[in-house]
Amino acid sequence: MHSTLIVARMDPEASLDVARQFAAFDATEMPDRMGTRRRQLFAYRGLYFHLQDFDADNGGELIEEAKSDPRFVRISEDLKPFIQAYDPATWRSPADAMATRFYSWESST
């Protein structure tokens, strides 16, 4: 399984609004189209963490293909009032907000 983690800023009071947006989005076929198998959202002291798990390492490619879908465009726009770039000076796309994995461990049992 491949994972991506996006880090951004979010007012903690916006968590329910953001969760509702993603619940509606995830109820469509868009997660399957993007190869998303699991999505988890976390908040910590004004930070937002968006963890997505994919079956394969091509999740980024599939998301790129899905970006023109009206549902993807809509959720991206609808989330703007709630989620801000971690570093607005360097942000151009979600790829600029992805954390780099530097350690991974899995149980062998």
N, C-alpha and C positions, 0 to 999 in steps of 0.2 A: 504494500500500500504506500502511496506517495501522499505527503501532506504539505500544505502551505499555511503559513501564519502571517496574517496582515496585522500590522500595528498602527493604530491611529488614536485620535483624541475624541472623547465623547463625554458629554455631560452625563453623570450617573443617572440622573432623572429621566434620561431618554431611553433607557434600556428596554422598557416595555414597548415603546413606539418602534424601536429598531427590531425587537423580537417579532412584533406583529407584521412588520414589512417582510421579514424573511419567512415567517410562517406562510404567508400568502404566496410568496414567490416559490417556496419549496413544495407547495401543494400542486404546482404545475409540473409539466414534464421538463422544465428547464434544468433541474439538477441532473437528470439522466442525460440530457443533451450535452451538458458540460462535463459529465463523468464524475460528478460529485456523489460520493457514497455516504458522507457524514459531514455535517456542519455544526460547529459549536462556537458560541459567542461568549466572550468573557469580558468583564469590566473590572478595573482595579484603579482606584484613585484618579479618575479622569482619563484613564487609558482604555482603549477598546482593542480586543484581540479577536480575530476572526480566523478560526482554525477550520480548514477544509481538508477532508481526506478523499483521495481518488484511488481507483483500482490500479491505475498505471501512472507513469511519469509524464503522460501527455496532457495532464489537466490544464496546464497553461495554454497549450495549443487549442484545446477545445473551448476554453473560455474566450480566447481571442476570436474564434469563429462565432461564438454566441453573442459577442458584444453588439452586433447590429440588430439583434432581435429586439423588437419593441418592449418586451417584458424586461429584458436586461437594461435597456436604456431607461425605462421607467423607474426601476428600483434604484438605479444609480442616482437619478435625479431626486427621487423621493427621500433618499438617505442623506442628501447634502445638508439639510438643516440640522441633522443630528450628529454626523460624523465629519470630523475635520482631519486633514492630513497631519501626521505627527510633525513633519518638518515641511511647512508650505513652500519654503524656498527651494527645495529639491524635488518636490513631488510633481510628477508628470503623469503617472499611471499607478495602478495598484502594485505593479512590480517594484516601484520605488519605496513601498511600505512593507515589503515582505522581509520577515526575519530570516536570518541565515542559521540553519541547523548546524551545530558544531559537535553534537553528541547524540547518539541514539542507542537504545538498548531494548531488546525484546526477550521475553521469557522463552526458553526452549521447551517448556512443558505445556 
